[in-house]
Amino acid sequence: MNARVPIPTIQAVNDFVVKFANVNGSGSASANELFAKAILRMGVPVSPRNIFPSNIQGLPTWYEVRVTEQGWLGRRGGVDMMVAMNPQTWDADIAEITPGGYLFYDSTRPLPPSKFRDDIHVIGMPLTEICNAVYSDPRQRQLFKNIVYVGALSVLLEIEPEVVEKLFGEQYKGKEKLLASNVQALHLGRDFAKEHLKWPLGIRVRRADRVGDSIFVDGNSAAALGCVYGGATVAAWYPITPSSSVAEAFQKYCGKYRVDPATGQNAYAIVQAEDEIASIGMVVGAGWNGARAFTATSGPGVSLMTEFIGLAYFAEIPVTIINVQRGGPSTGMPTRTQQADVLSCAYASHGDTRHVLLFPEDPHECFEHAACALDLADRLQTPVFLMTDLDIGMNQRLCRPFAWDDAKAYDKGKVMTAEELEAGKDFGRYKDVDGDGIPWRTLPGTHPTKGSYFTRGTTRDPYARYSERGPDYIYNMERLLRKFRTAATLVPQPVVQVAATPTRLGVIYFGSTSPAMQEALHALATQGVHVDAMRLRAFPFPDSVREFIDVHEQVFVVEQNRDAQMRSLLVNELEADPGKLVKVLHYDGTPITARFITGAILGHVGEKVQ
Amino acid sequence: MTYIAKPRMHHPTLEVNKVGYTRRDYEGKISTLCAGCGHDSISAAIIQACWELDIEPHRVAKLSGIGCSSKTPDYFLGASHGFNTVHGRMPSVLTGANLANRSLLYLGVSGDGDSASIGLGQFAHAMRRGVRMAYIVENNGVYGLTKGQFSATADSGSKSKKGVVNSDSPVDLVAMALQLGATYVGRGFSGNKEQLVPLIKGAMAHGGAAFIDVISPCVAFNNHPGSTKSYDYIREHNEAVSRIDFISERSEIKAEYAPGEVVDVRQHDGSLLRLRSLHADYDPTDRYAAMAFMQQHQARGEVLTGLLYVDPLATDLHTALNTSDKPLNTLEAGQLCPGSQVLEKINASLR
């Protein structure tokens, strides 16, 4: 650029956002991930997010990496450096760069000045020309271009090349040729940058020690692993974005950890069913027959499953449903995130129903809650939903390592044995004997003459005999409510964060909002606004939630859907005063940011002051 | 009248099978279906078949959808666990139950509304998958429980009780089962127990997906002139392809036949289906020949019954999935949970 006009320069060490704009299917994903992991290996937390279209090849895809020494893993908003590799989205990509930020692009083909801005720093590198000179195979030219730019970036941002090479070594273990060519491409980029570009930039990386023993994993893989550890043996599923990778990961982990070394046989069965209805049907059948079973789907799949969910509720069959939520309604935004199914899952199916929901905040909790869901389903004999979303499920997130207590036994719930039946123990399939609303069940094939009964969705007496008598029906329905109250004591309890100074303000949030909320609470506190926070981890709500609302004057309810579904659930279930509960709603399909939350809360507080 | 309990005692000389049960031990509650309903005959045939097969009643899981036929599991095998699921979705529940415990026998009872309309998809995919089950459709061409609407198996041109003519082409579940890979396909008639009982026995002993379409006239709504699923119509048009004897592996083979008179088909579990052929050119082990034969004869108005096709060595979904011989619902944490040491390795690989 010929501009002598002084432009601002963003300066930040270990605190900036780099966004890669690529064409999907071009091999950029692994190069971009390499970039993120290299910074991680230097001890600096990163939070990358995929923004991808509902397509396979040829459309735009973005990878937004927040580098954050302080460990704020929520999306920040704003872009400090754009790596613009997709001509199709050029204009929008350039417009997104914060003034004083950086543009890195392939300068092989010249572009008119009008395509740029005069308030950003432009770094051009003739990537195509460089690659065409070295590689002759078109696929190689395409793939290695990505590694070449990673090399250049490693110079510009001061990412240690040894770290990148070590990652190559791990990725291409045993494949010497691939390893060598990747290292070569890396240095091709580095050498050019060192010789022709100004480095380092204002934004750069410094080695730190802020990662500790955190792991870097996506929520769907974590949930799948939780299902393995939690003892699931049957999985039935139908492909849908963004949950397919749960089943695929389960398949992969089972292949590794569930094959009997002596017999070579599988301690699991996975069926890709013909649709979501068949998927949930298989889960119901397996759960009825005493195997821990789950399905993974998204909003549209749950809609299809609702009839079976109602059957599982009323006939009291253990069923685990992983709902990786996406933008609704209808086909909605298949590749964008939202928390849009809170009400449809809490009350799934016709008639008076209520279901247990778990809200993990990150992959660590996806693992823990998946195993917990399987236990709860067996204990409560009811559907349990693991409510994650695309943001947690399909992005790699830095989180606490997975943990498992080897002494922990599976809670298989109240299953009557042949011995108990033989001894004459009274068995009423739908009878409350312990006062917690949970009846005993028997599994098919248990005893030659005792314990059999007919399972169906129709009303019955406590001994599973068909009955249309009012009192029998009421007994059953009241017992189900009692069971749901028991559930409130068994599910993961909310986590409360008390502010530094006493305050009349509270905020309730859940799931993937959590990293943005942590950052927002911190930012608000530095501006003198103190807010107590409660992170819900499950529904039904224990008494502590009502108490939290009671002791605060205003409680913000932050969620990622249009209709304030969690707020509605709180009002409906706790008879909370709607006037006290202030909606903070973010639902454009992007992950919520701290800036958004802070702005909303300050705005409201400011209004009140006026 | 299921509130009327059946007396538990029986005549002291009632015959006992090889596992020590009388026929009474295979019964269920008293039927609430209409007097003369074909489905009750099928229930009786199931009872007979299970008794003769020396199956322990509690080792059968009986599943059904919704409809008159789907009520019948309450009327047989009282010691078995039953599951009346939702309309058209019995196959998926049966599949899941089967995956959980491969050591039980699975009997799926459905109707033509349940399996040929709302359930057509699940029927088809269960056949494709080769789930080991005996799947019986009790086929009367109408929706009995909701009072007489045509079902998808009603023949084109047939008349409802009120005189309405059906203009839609019928779904032929037998033809579909053949096309989709079912390995035991038969058609029976509730009025012919002699044919039906061995058909059911063979299905329950079969190693893969067994399907039997049983024409079962609805005396309330579809037993009138103009119906193609009435007692009269079936008796007039019934063309049995063979007479079947089912010989369990433990029984002696009683009669001798001249070569060419019978086709002997030995199944995976050692049981034998002896088919005395009534049609010289009918080969029940050739799937495509069976399909062609059926189309030709059905075009002439014949209702083909009997064992239409069998692959005696068929295996099932468990074999395809290589699941453990020990039922999945019996496995414990030792076989299912990789443990904390493995988890540490996984954590390390994610840093």
Interface residues (C-beta under 8 A of the other chain):
Chain A: V211 D213 S214 I215 F216 V217 L225 V228 Y229 G231 T233 V234 A236 Y257 R258 D260 T263 G264 Q265 N266 A267 Y268 A269 I270 V271 A273 E274 D275 I277 A278 S279 I280 G281 M282 V283 V284 G285 A286 G287 W288 N289 G290 A291 A293 E307 F308 L311 P401 F402 A403 W404 D405 D406 A409 Y410 T442 L443 P444 G445 T446 H447 P448 T449 S452 Y453 F454 T455 R456 G457 T458 R465 Y466
Chain B: T2 E56 P57 H58 R59 A61 L63 P73 D74 G78 A79 S80 H81 G82 F83 N84 T85 V86 R89 P91 S92 V93 L94 T95 G96 A97 N98 L99 A100 N101 S103 L104 G121 Q122 H125 R129 L317 H318 L321 N322 T323 S324 D325 L328 N329 L331 E332 A333 Q335 L336 C337 P338 G339 S340 V342 L343 I346 N347 L350 R351
